[in-house]
Amino acid sequence: MLFLATSALESAQNIPPATWLKLGIGIAALVVAVVVLRTVAKMNKILLGVLVFVVFSVFFFSWVYNRNEPKWMTPVIEKIAPFFPSASSYANKQRG
């Protein structure tokens, strides 16, 4: 039994520090997510709806302006982007 514990400890020491850091960040993110979800569950639903709308709007317009949307959103952004300003159109206007 002691041999197995020593062997596991030696194996853990061979894992790079970057992996431990990523594991720690993942666990911290999970704890934060649980705390946030418990807080959101107690929130006023109208306020929650407004907050979600604002957050998604900021992400959406950032994707349209900078054209750095996820690959799965590209077909939607392609159709909507001509109606909104973009970073490339602003740069072209400044040059001209």
Number of C-alpha atoms within 10 A of each C-alpha: 6 7 8 9 10 11 12 11 11 11 10 11 10 8 10 9 10 9 10 12 11 11 12 12 12 12 12 12 12 12 12 12 12 12 11 11 12 11 10 12 10 9 11 9 11 9 10 14 10 10 12 11 11 12 10 11 12 11 12 15 17 15 18 23 19 12 17 12 17 9 7 8 12 16 9 11 19 11 9 11 16 10 8 10 13 17 12 12 11 11 10 9 8 8 6 5
